[in-house]
Amino acid sequence: MIYYSIYVKDLNNGTGYIDVGLEDDQLLKDYLQFLDIGVRPHRTYAIANAPALRGKKGQFTINMTEVTAITIMSS
């Protein structure tokens, strides 16, 4: 599992950050590709399975043009 803190432009939640735990580092790879050559992926990312979900998988998606910064922490 990789924990992401994503700073999003014009996000009105008081901090501008979204914190999410994802199963892999594909979001980071896609963001680096976006910074490098400007290709925006159109995909969803699997949210890491929480014990209370019992097998159900959540999905996360974000517009790369709105992302200002990403920090990660793996566990």
Secondary structure as GFF3:
##gff-version 3
##sequence-region A 1 75
A	DSSP	beta_strand	2	8	.	.	.	ID=ss1
A	DSSP	beta_strand	17	22	.	.	.	ID=ss2
A	DSSP	alpha_helix	26	37	.	.	.	ID=ss3
A	DSSP	beta_strand	45	46	.	.	.	ID=ss4
A	DSSP	three_ten_helix	51	53	.	.	.	ID=ss5
A	DSSP	beta_strand	59	60	.	.	.	ID=ss6
A	DSSP	three_ten_helix	64	66	.	.	.	ID=ss7
A	DSSP	beta_strand	67	74	.	.	.	ID=ss8
###
